[in-house]
Amino acid sequence: MLEFLGPSGFHIVSFITKGIGYIALIGLVVFIYRLYQNRILFRRLRKEHGIPILPHSFLFGHLVAVAKVTMKYKIPRDGHGQWIFLHIKQEYPEIANKGIVYLDVWPIGFPMVAVYHPEMMAQFTQEHSLPKFWAMRKIEFKPFTNGEDLVNLEGQEWKTARSLFNPGFSVRNLLSLVPDMIEETLVFRERLRKAAASGEVVKLENYTTDVTVDIIGRAVLGTRLETQVKSNRLMKTMKSQLSLIYFELDLAKILSPIRPLKHWIYNRIIRNELMPYILSTARNYEKIEGPKTIVALALKSYIEETQDYSTRGNIPTGFLERVIKHIKIFMFAGHDTTATALAYVYYLLGKHPDKLAKLRAEHDEVLGLDRAVAADLIRADPTLLNKMPYTIAVLREALRLFPPVGGSIRESPPGHFLTHPETGVRYPTHGFMVHSSVTTLLRDPEYWPDADSFIPERFLARDDNDPLHPVKNTWRPFEMGPRNCIGQELVSVEVRLILALTAREFEVEEAYPAGAAEWMGTKAYQVTKPELVSTAHIKDGLPVRIKARSE
C-alpha cells in the first residue's frame, strides 16, 4: 500500500517513524534515570545509615520480595493491598520488629517507609503532623476536588476549613440530627424486612451503602436523597467519577484519552446538583428551625466571621466552590467507609452469637423490651445512644479487625528522622512516602492479645494492667492527631442508631457459596474493587440471608 504514497509520502512516514523512535529513546533514558535514582536511595540506607532492608534488586527493587510474600501467604488477586504490610512483617520479623520497613516498589508505587511502631506513628501524625503526601492532592484527588478539600489541604487553609466544619461534626450537633437519621434508618429496616420475607440472598453492603448515603444527605445537606428507594443522580454521578480515580499504577485509567473530559462533565453535574442546596442554606440558615446541618453551621461560621451580613445572599463564588469540594470528600469518605464498617459489624455479630446476645441485652436495658417503641424513644432523647458502651465496643473491634483505610501517608521535609523509642535508632524519611501501617498494628499480637479474635470487651477494660486494655496510640482506624478523621463521631452515631433499631429484630447469616475462597481465615476478606477507589470493601458485598427474629 505504501507505493501509493509517492516520494513525499515516504518522507512523512520516515519522519514520523524517527520521531516516535526519538520519543521512545528519551522515555527510556528518563526511565533508566528514575530507576537509578530510586534504587540508589535504598542502597544509601545500608551504606550511610546501616539500616537493614528487605532483599533488594537493582533492577526490580523489592518487587520480587513482595511477589514472594504474595505467593507464600496466598494473597488472592482481589485481596486488598493494605494487608501486604502485615504479611511482610510476618515474613521478615527481624527487620519489621525494628518498627520500620523501607519498600522500593518503583515504578509500581513511590519509595515508601512503612511504620509499624505506634510511638513512631505518633511522631509524624501527633507530635509533629507532617503534610499529606503530595501525590494525593496533585494526582489522586486533583480531578475530583483539585486537592482543595479537608483531606488534602495544608497549612492555614486546612486550619480555616477544619474550624468551619468542626461545629457541624461535634457530638452535640450530630445528636440533634438523630431524628432525621431515624427516618432514613427506618427505610433501611423496612428493606431488611422485605429481604427477610423473600428469603433471598442479598448483598448487605449495597444496603448499608444506601442507608449511609441517605444519612449523610440529611446530616450534610439537610435533604432526602432517597438512595434506598430510587436512583439518585448526585450519588450515581459521584460514583462514576470515583471510578476514574486511581491510587496505584493503573495504565487503563492513566492512558484513557477521555478520562479528563469525563471528570469535567461529572464535576459540572455534581456542582449543579449541590449548588442549590448550598445557596438555599446560605440565604435562609437563620430561618431554619431546630437542628442545623453540617453545611448550615459552616456557612453560619463563615458569614459571622466576615461580619458582613450582606454576604448572606452574595457569598463569593470561590468560597461556594470550595464548599462543594468539601462536601464531595465528606460524601465519598463518609458513605464508603461507614457502609463497609457497618457490614462487617453485622457479619461479626452473626458469627459470634454470644457477642450479639450481649449487644441485644444492652439495647433491652437502655430502650426497654418493646422494640416497636425504640425509634420513638431515641427520637425523644438521642442521648440514649451514649448509654451503649458495648455497642461502641463492637464497632471499635470491627474497625480493628477490618479497617476500611490502611493508614495515613505523609511527606517529610529534608533532614527529618523517626526515632525508635526503645533503641534510639534514627531512621531517615526524606524522599520516602511515610505510611502508618495501621492494618498491621491493629492485628499485632504484641499489642492485642488474641489479635485475630473478635473481642469487643477489649474496649471496656479500664485497668491499665488488664491484658485486654488497649495500649496507648494503638487503636487508630481514624488516625490520630490534628489530621484525624473529622467524621469519626458521625460514624459512631450512625452505627449505634442503626444497630439499636435493627439488631434485635433480625438475624444476619452470611451466605457465601460452600467453595468460596478464604483468606486470613474468612470468606469475607477485604478486597480492592477496580471500579471504585482504593478503600477496602467486603468480598462480594457480603452475601447474606436476613431472618426475622421470632421472639
ZIRAFEN-V198966 format. One record per residue. N is the residue number from 0. SS is DSSP state (h for helix, s for strand, l for the rest). OMEGA is omega in whole degrees, 0 to 359 (NA if undefined). D_LAST is the distance of its C-alpha to the last C-alpha in Angstrom with 2 decimals. Layout:
[[N | SS | OMEGA | D_LAST] [N | SS | OMEGA | D_LAST]]
This chain:
[[0 | l | 182 | 81.18] [1 | h | 181 | 82.58] [2 | h | 181 | 86.13] [3 | h | 181 | 85.39] [4 | l | 183 | 84.67] [5 | h | 182 | 88.31] [6 | h | 182 | 89.69] [7 | h | 179 | 87.83] [8 | h | 179 | 84.57] [9 | h | 179 | 85.10] [10 | h | 180 | 85.68] [11 | h | 179 | 82.42] [12 | h | 180 | 80.46] [13 | h | 179 | 82.22] [14 | h | 180 | 81.45] [15 | h | 180 | 77.74] [16 | h | 179 | 77.59] [17 | h | 179 | 79.30] [18 | h | 179 | 77.07] [19 | h | 180 | 73.93] [20 | h | 179 | 75.55] [21 | h | 179 | 76.38] [22 | h | 179 | 72.86] [23 | h | 180 | 71.41] [24 | h | 179 | 73.92] [25 | h | 178 | 73.06] [26 | h | 180 | 69.34] [27 | h | 179 | 70.02] [28 | h | 179 | 72.09] [29 | h | 180 | 69.39] [30 | h | 181 | 66.77] [31 | h | 180 | 68.97] [32 | h | 179 | 69.69] [33 | h | 177 | 66.02] [34 | h | 180 | 65.29] [35 | h | 180 | 68.03] [36 | h | 183 | 66.81] [37 | h | 183 | 63.28] [38 | h | 182 | 64.30] [39 | h | 177 | 66.96] [40 | h | 181 | 64.50] [41 | h | 177 | 62.62] [42 | h | 180 | 65.82] [43 | h | 178 | 66.93] [44 | h | 180 | 63.87] [45 | h | 186 | 65.20] [46 | h | 187 | 68.86] [47 | h | 184 | 68.87] [48 | h | 180 | 65.82] [49 | l | 183 | 65.33] [50 | l | 178 | 61.66] [51 | l | 177 | 60.19] [52 | l | 178 | 58.47] [53 | l | 177 | 56.82] [54 | l | 192 | 59.26] [55 | l | 176 | 60.99] [56 | s | 180 | 62.94] [57 | l | 180 | 65.46] [58 | l | 187 | 64.65] [59 | l | 181 | 60.86] [60 | s | 179 | 59.97] [61 | l | 182 | 56.63] [62 | h | 179 | 55.34] [63 | h | 180 | 56.18] [64 | h | 179 | 54.42] [65 | h | 179 | 51.30] [66 | h | 179 | 51.47] [67 | h | 178 | 51.73] [68 | h | 180 | 48.67] [69 | h | 181 | 46.76] [70 | h | 183 | 47.76] [71 | h | 183 | 47.31] [72 | l | 173 | 43.73] [73 | l | 177 | 42.96] [74 | l | 182 | 41.84] [75 | l | 183 | 40.71] [76 | l | 181 | 42.66] [77 | l | 179 | 39.81] [78 | s | 185 | 38.83] [79 | l | 186 | 39.18] [80 | h | 182 | 42.51] [81 | h | 182 | 41.30] [82 | h | 178 | 40.43] [83 | h | 182 | 44.04] [84 | h | 176 | 44.94] [85 | h | 182 | 42.56] [86 | h | 174 | 44.10] [87 | h | 178 | 47.58] [88 | h | 178 | 46.94] [89 | h | 182 | 45.77] [90 | h | 183 | 48.88] [91 | l | 184 | 51.38] [92 | h | 182 | 50.17] [93 | h | 177 | 53.76] [94 | h | 185 | 54.10] [95 | h | 181 | 50.63] [96 | l | 173 | 50.43] [97 | l | 175 | 53.28] [98 | l | 186 | 50.76] [99 | s | 171 | 52.10] [100 | s | 175 | 52.69] [101 | s | 183 | 55.13] [102 | s | 178 | 54.35] [103 | l | 182 | 56.97] [104 | l | 177 | 55.24] [105 | l | 12 | 57.79] [106 | l | 179 | 58.11] [107 | l | 181 | 54.38] [108 | l | 182 | 53.56] [109 | l | 173 | 55.27] [110 | l | 191 | 56.62] [111 | s | 166 | 53.80] [112 | s | 179 | 53.18] [113 | s | 184 | 49.63] [114 | s | 184 | 48.87] [115 | l | 186 | 46.53] [116 | l | 184 | 47.25] [117 | h | 180 | 45.16] [118 | h | 176 | 48.21] [119 | h | 173 | 50.28] [120 | h | 182 | 47.63] [121 | h | 182 | 47.87] [122 | h | 182 | 51.62] [123 | h | 176 | 51.40] [124 | h | 185 | 48.21] [125 | h | 183 | 48.28] [126 | h | 176 | 51.70] [127 | l | 186 | 53.59] [128 | l | 179 | 51.45] [129 | l | 178 | 53.26] [130 | s | 174 | 53.23] [131 | s | 183 | 50.85] [132 | l | 190 | 52.51] [133 | h | 184 | 54.99] [134 | h | 179 | 53.71] [135 | h | 184 | 50.42] [136 | h | 185 | 52.22] [137 | h | 180 | 55.24] [138 | h | 191 | 53.72] [139 | h | 183 | 49.95] [140 | l | 183 | 48.96] [141 | h | 180 | 52.38] [142 | h | 182 | 51.75] [143 | h | 182 | 48.34] [144 | h | 186 | 49.37] [145 | l | 181 | 52.90] [146 | l | 184 | 51.57] [147 | l | 181 | 51.49] [148 | l | 187 | 47.90] [149 | l | 178 | 46.23] [150 | l | 191 | 45.58] [151 | l | 180 | 49.21] [152 | l | 180 | 51.44] [153 | l | 172 | 53.55] [154 | h | 184 | 55.62] [155 | h | 178 | 55.99] [156 | h | 179 | 54.43] [157 | h | 181 | 51.17] [158 | h | 179 | 51.36] [159 | h | 181 | 51.94] [160 | h | 181 | 49.04] [161 | h | 181 | 46.64] [162 | h | 178 | 47.71] [163 | h | 187 | 47.13] [164 | h | 180 | 43.52] [165 | h | 181 | 42.45] [166 | l | 181 | 41.66] [167 | l | 182 | 39.27] [168 | l | 178 | 37.32] [169 | l | 180 | 37.19] [170 | h | 181 | 33.87] [171 | h | 181 | 34.85] [172 | h | 180 | 35.51] [173 | h | 178 | 32.45] [174 | h | 178 | 30.19] [175 | h | 180 | 32.10] [176 | l | 183 | 31.14] [177 | h | 178 | 27.37] [178 | h | 176 | 26.97] [179 | h | 179 | 28.58] [180 | h | 179 | 26.44] [181 | h | 181 | 23.27] [182 | h | 179 | 24.63] [183 | h | 180 | 24.96] [184 | h | 178 | 21.59] [185 | h | 174 | 19.91] [186 | h | 177 | 22.00] [187 | h | 180 | 20.73] [188 | h | 179 | 17.07] [189 | h | 176 | 18.05] [190 | h | 177 | 19.84] [191 | h | 178 | 16.85] [192 | h | 179 | 14.97] [193 | h | 177 | 18.12] [194 | h | 179 | 18.40] [195 | h | 180 | 14.97] [196 | h | 181 | 16.05] [197 | h | 183 | 19.40] [198 | l | 183 | 18.37] [199 | l | 173 | 21.56] [200 | l | 179 | 22.55] [201 | s | 176 | 23.24] [202 | s | 189 | 25.21] [203 | h | 181 | 23.04] [204 | h | 175 | 26.18] [205 | h | 180 | 27.36] [206 | h | 181 | 24.31] [207 | h | 177 | 24.62] [208 | h | 182 | 28.35] [209 | h | 182 | 28.10] [210 | h | 179 | 25.85] [211 | h | 175 | 28.08] [212 | h | 182 | 31.14] [213 | h | 178 | 29.95] [214 | h | 178 | 29.13] [215 | h | 176 | 32.57] [216 | h | 178 | 34.15] [217 | h | 186 | 32.88] [218 | h | 184 | 33.77] [219 | h | 188 | 37.15] [220 | h | 184 | 38.44] [221 | l | 181 | 36.51] [222 | l | 177 | 35.87] [223 | l | 178 | 33.14] [224 | l | 176 | 33.90] [225 | l | 178 | 31.10] [226 | l | 183 | 31.08] [227 | l | 185 | 27.53] [228 | l | 179 | 28.67] [229 | l | 179 | 32.32] [230 | l | 181 | 35.08] [231 | l | 186 | 36.56] [232 | h | 181 | 40.28] [233 | h | 184 | 40.32] [234 | h | 177 | 37.76] [235 | h | 178 | 39.00] [236 | h | 181 | 42.50] [237 | h | 178 | 41.50] [238 | h | 177 | 39.76] [239 | h | 179 | 42.90] [240 | h | 179 | 45.06] [241 | h | 180 | 42.99] [242 | l | 180 | 43.46] [243 | l | 184 | 47.19] [244 | l | 178 | 46.99] [245 | l | 181 | 47.75] [246 | l | 176 | 47.44] [247 | l | 183 | 49.28] [248 | l | 180 | 52.03] [249 | l | 187 | 51.13] [250 | h | 181 | 54.33] [251 | h | 179 | 52.81] [252 | h | 183 | 51.72] [253 | h | 186 | 54.80] [254 | l | 181 | 57.29] [255 | l | 182 | 55.67] [256 | l | 183 | 58.37] [257 | l | 181 | 56.01] [258 | h | 178 | 53.50] [259 | h | 179 | 55.42] [260 | h | 179 | 55.59] [261 | h | 178 | 51.86] [262 | h | 181 | 51.21] [263 | h | 180 | 53.60] [264 | h | 182 | 51.93] [265 | h | 179 | 48.39] [266 | h | 179 | 49.56] [267 | h | 180 | 51.11] [268 | h | 182 | 48.05] [269 | h | 178 | 45.73] [270 | h | 182 | 48.34] [271 | h | 177 | 48.63] [272 | h | 185 | 44.87] [273 | h | 188 | 44.52] [274 | h | 179 | 47.77] [275 | h | 178 | 46.93] [276 | h | 183 | 43.89] [277 | h | 181 | 46.08] [278 | h | 179 | 49.01] [279 | h | 179 | 46.93] [280 | h | 182 | 45.32] [281 | h | 183 | 48.76] [282 | h | 190 | 50.30] [283 | h | 189 | 47.58] [284 | h | 179 | 45.71] [285 | h | 181 | 47.14] [286 | h | 181 | 45.82] [287 | l | 180 | 42.24] [288 | l | 178 | 40.27] [289 | l | 185 | 37.45] [290 | l | 179 | 36.34] [291 | l | 178 | 38.76] [292 | l | 179 | 37.94] [293 | h | 179 | 39.22] [294 | h | 180 | 42.17] [295 | h | 180 | 42.98] [296 | h | 178 | 43.35] [297 | h | 179 | 45.45] [298 | h | 177 | 47.74] [299 | h | 179 | 48.01] [300 | h | 181 | 49.12] [301 | h | 183 | 51.62] [302 | h | 181 | 53.14] [303 | h | 179 | 53.47] [304 | h | 179 | 54.98] [305 | h | 181 | 57.61] [306 | l | 179 | 58.43] [307 | l | 187 | 59.42] [308 | h | 172 | 57.38] [309 | h | 179 | 59.11] [310 | h | 186 | 57.15] [311 | h | 182 | 54.07] [312 | h | 184 | 55.21] [313 | l | 180 | 57.23] [314 | l | 180 | 55.44] [315 | l | 182 | 57.47] [316 | h | 181 | 56.47] [317 | h | 179 | 56.43] [318 | h | 179 | 53.75] [319 | h | 179 | 51.59] [320 | h | 179 | 51.97] [321 | h | 178 | 50.92] [322 | h | 178 | 47.81] [323 | h | 180 | 46.84] [324 | h | 176 | 47.22] [325 | h | 181 | 45.01] [326 | h | 180 | 42.31] [327 | h | 182 | 42.52] [328 | h | 177 | 42.00] [329 | h | 184 | 39.09] [330 | h | 176 | 37.31] [331 | h | 185 | 38.07] [332 | h | 184 | 37.16] [333 | h | 183 | 34.24] [334 | h | 187 | 32.28] [335 | h | 184 | 33.37] [336 | h | 181 | 32.49] [337 | h | 181 | 29.34] [338 | h | 180 | 27.83] [339 | h | 180 | 28.57] [340 | h | 180 | 27.30] [341 | h | 178 | 23.92] [342 | h | 179 | 23.65] [343 | h | 176 | 24.48] [344 | h | 178 | 21.88] [345 | h | 181 | 19.11] [346 | h | 184 | 21.04] [347 | h | 177 | 21.48] [348 | h | 177 | 17.94] [349 | h | 179 | 16.95] [350 | h | 184 | 19.74] [351 | l | 182 | 18.91] [352 | h | 180 | 15.35] [353 | h | 178 | 16.80] [354 | h | 177 | 17.96] [355 | h | 179 | 14.78] [356 | h | 178 | 13.08] [357 | h | 179 | 16.08] [358 | h | 179 | 15.88] [359 | h | 178 | 12.33] [360 | h | 177 | 13.56] [361 | h | 179 | 16.57] [362 | h | 176 | 14.88] [363 | h | 183 | 13.01] [364 | h | 184 | 16.51] [365 | h | 189 | 18.39] [366 | h | 183 | 16.36] [367 | l | 186 | 14.41] [368 | l | 181 | 10.79] [369 | l | 183 | 11.04] [370 | h | 185 | 10.66] [371 | h | 183 | 12.77] [372 | h | 184 | 15.76] [373 | h | 181 | 15.88] [374 | h | 180 | 18.57] [375 | h | 179 | 20.64] [376 | h | 181 | 20.63] [377 | h | 178 | 21.85] [378 | h | 180 | 24.29] [379 | h | 182 | 25.75] [380 | l | 181 | 26.01] [381 | h | 180 | 25.95] [382 | h | 173 | 27.08] [383 | h | 179 | 23.52] [384 | h | 179 | 23.42] [385 | h | 182 | 26.17] [386 | h | 183 | 24.03] [387 | l | 183 | 21.99] [388 | h | 181 | 24.37] [389 | h | 177 | 21.98] [390 | h | 177 | 20.96] [391 | h | 180 | 24.70] [392 | h | 177 | 25.34] [393 | h | 178 | 22.98] [394 | h | 182 | 24.95] [395 | h | 180 | 28.23] [396 | h | 176 | 27.53] [397 | h | 178 | 26.59] [398 | h | 177 | 29.86] [399 | h | 183 | 31.72] [400 | h | 185 | 30.80] [401 | l | 179 | 31.11] [402 | l | 180 | 33.35] [403 | l | 181 | 34.05] [404 | l | 188 | 37.63] [405 | l | 180 | 39.75] [406 | l | 182 | 41.94] [407 | l | 174 | 44.75] [408 | s | 186 | 48.19] [409 | s | 181 | 51.22] [410 | s | 185 | 54.98] [411 | l | 178 | 57.37] [412 | l | 176 | 60.89] [413 | l | 177 | 64.03] [414 | l | 181 | 64.42] [415 | l | 179 | 60.74] [416 | s | 167 | 59.45] [417 | s | 185 | 56.23] [418 | s | 177 | 56.81] [419 | l | 187 | 54.91] [420 | l | 181 | 54.06] [421 | l | 185 | 54.88] [422 | l | 182 | 57.83] [423 | l | 180 | 59.39] [424 | l | 181 | 59.99] [425 | s | 184 | 60.30] [426 | s | 180 | 59.04] [427 | s | 181 | 60.56] [428 | l | 182 | 58.23] [429 | l | 182 | 60.61] [430 | l | 181 | 60.65] [431 | l | 168 | 57.13] [432 | s | 185 | 53.74] [433 | s | 187 | 51.95] [434 | s | 172 | 48.33] [435 | s | 184 | 45.71] [436 | l | 185 | 43.79] [437 | h | 180 | 40.45] [438 | h | 179 | 38.50] [439 | h | 181 | 40.69] [440 | h | 184 | 40.50] [441 | h | 176 | 36.70] [442 | l | 184 | 36.67] [443 | l | 182 | 39.70] [444 | l | 176 | 39.11] [445 | l | 183 | 42.00] [446 | l | 185 | 39.84] [447 | l | 178 | 36.27] [448 | l | 182 | 35.64] [449 | l | 194 | 33.68] [450 | l | 183 | 34.13] [451 | l | 183 | 32.24] [452 | l | 180 | 28.99] [453 | l | 184 | 26.01] [454 | l | 180 | 26.24] [455 | h | 182 | 25.13] [456 | h | 176 | 26.32] [457 | h | 188 | 29.84] [458 | h | 173 | 29.58] [459 | h | 180 | 28.60] [460 | l | 182 | 31.70] [461 | l | 182 | 34.28] [462 | l | 179 | 37.04] [463 | l | 180 | 39.57] [464 | l | 177 | 40.20] [465 | l | 181 | 36.63] [466 | l | 181 | 36.88] [467 | l | 184 | 33.72] [468 | l | 182 | 35.17] [469 | l | 178 | 36.09] [470 | l | 180 | 39.85] [471 | l | 175 | 41.55] [472 | l | 183 | 41.85] [473 | l | 178 | 39.66] [474 | l | 187 | 36.47] [475 | l | 176 | 37.89] [476 | l | 175 | 35.84] [477 | l | 189 | 37.02] [478 | l | 182 | 40.43] [479 | l | 181 | 42.12] [480 | l | 184 | 45.17] [481 | l | 181 | 46.39] [482 | l | 178 | 45.38] [483 | l | 184 | 41.72] [484 | l | 181 | 39.17] [485 | l | 185 | 39.25] [486 | l | 186 | 35.78] [487 | h | 178 | 33.86] [488 | h | 176 | 32.40] [489 | h | 177 | 31.27] [490 | h | 183 | 29.41] [491 | h | 180 | 27.71] [492 | h | 180 | 26.75] [493 | h | 186 | 25.51] [494 | h | 178 | 23.29] [495 | h | 181 | 21.81] [496 | h | 183 | 21.11] [497 | h | 178 | 19.61] [498 | h | 181 | 17.28] [499 | h | 183 | 16.31] [500 | h | 182 | 15.28] [501 | h | 190 | 13.69] [502 | l | 180 | 12.70] [503 | l | 185 | 9.28] [504 | l | 187 | 8.63] [505 | s | 166 | 10.27] [506 | s | 180 | 11.44] [507 | s | 183 | 15.23] [508 | s | 178 | 17.32] [509 | s | 187 | 21.08] [510 | l | 175 | 22.96] [511 | l | 176 | 26.58] [512 | l | 183 | 28.84] [513 | l | 183 | 29.53] [514 | l | 182 | 33.06] [515 | l | 182 | 32.42] [516 | l | 175 | 34.68] [517 | l | 176 | 33.64] [518 | s | 182 | 35.33] [519 | l | 173 | 34.91] [520 | l | 181 | 32.22] [521 | s | 173 | 29.88] [522 | l | 182 | 29.79] [523 | l | 182 | 28.55] [524 | l | 183 | 31.89] [525 | s | 185 | 33.55] [526 | s | 169 | 35.98] [527 | l | 175 | 38.78] [528 | l | 184 | 38.59] [529 | l | 182 | 42.23] [530 | l | 180 | 41.49] [531 | l | 177 | 40.00] [532 | l | 196 | 41.26] [533 | l | 172 | 41.02] [534 | l | 184 | 37.81] [535 | l | 178 | 35.55] [536 | s | 181 | 32.77] [537 | s | 184 | 30.06] [538 | h | 177 | 31.26] [539 | h | 178 | 30.83] [540 | h | 181 | 28.63] [541 | l | 174 | 25.68] [542 | s | 183 | 24.55] [543 | s | 165 | 20.79] [544 | s | 178 | 18.11] [545 | s | 178 | 15.20] [546 | s | 176 | 11.87] [547 | s | 178 | 9.04] [548 | l | 182 | 5.61] [549 | l | 184 | 3.80] [550 | l | NA | 0.00]]
